[in-house]
């Protein structure tokens, strides 16, 4: 039993790190149940040695900021049913179980960052090989490239903010590996031509401008430089001109483009809001709107979500869902204000979610929740 109580938490840590990268490729289900099973097995093996009073006090710190959104989600389950809403409490349960089990380990931020770099570098290699062999398409490694690069960018921004704040903790080899991984990620982002994820970098810059001590505010410059270089690169590939062309076509009534469809869907969500302002339309919001005749259907396009996290929340659960989510975002910001890399991870998922569904997409949310938990466990002020 003692050997299992030593082994299981370490296996869970490796599973959590792997899940950050594999969930977006393989789906949440298998990893979710693996985390549940391994966590509960570890708790069973160690429950006699757990100080539950101390654990509860520590658990409150990570749990409470999430409760407004989770409680609102549970309320909506009684109204719209559990379809596609259980994924949010499940993510919350993963957070709780990971914290309970992994808090027994003395995890260090440096170890976490190097492990994340290893996973991110490997994933970038796989993406590069795929692009070389099959060329660019909407799917990479069998998954939609937009959520894939949302996860990659969130992790990359978190790693970058950490190394910029604490570069002296890494020797030359480690720092070189971290830097190589960051640059590799930026390169694959350009090759994959995913524009919306660029929003994460100015968001991180704003984190440092608003919340960093005076002596570290200058770190924001690095994020602004990266953002500017990425914009220039996207102009050189022609991807940015395509976005501008989409907007011009939309102004002339042509909605059949990437940004044209996004703008149409945003308009669709806003027009439908007064008809179901409190509890929203449920999981199949677009279909419910069209069936009710509130807005006309979009020709040749099956709307599964609204390409904006706030509007996704608003259409799915009305002011209850959107309000609970915004309240939790405020609480999470206050919770991480002294841990800027963790705050950067939050800013990143919110920023990329301005032009896509990320927070409300299970395969993006769960890796973020795992990353958030691991970053919380390795914060410098935990004692």
Secondary structure, DSSP 4 states (H G I P E B T S, - for coil): -HHHHHHHHHHHHHHHHHHHHHHHHH-SHHHHHHHHHHHHHHHHHHGGG--HHHHHHHHHHHHHHHHHHHHHHHHHHHHH-STTTHHHHHHHHHHHHHHHHHTTS---HHHHHHHHHHHHHHHHHHHHHHHHHH---SEETTEEHHHHHHHHHHHHHHHHHHHHHSGGGS-HHHHHHHHHHHHHHHHHHHHHT--GGGHHHHHHHHHHHHHS-GGGGGGHHHHHHHHHHHHHHHHHHTHHHHHHHHHHHHHTT---SHHHHHHHHHHHHHHHHTTSTTT-S-TTHHHHHHHTTSSPPPTT---S--SSHHHHHHHHHHHHHHHHHHHHHHHHHHHTTT-HHHHHHHHHHHHHTTSS--TTSHHHHHHHHHHHHHHHHT-TT--
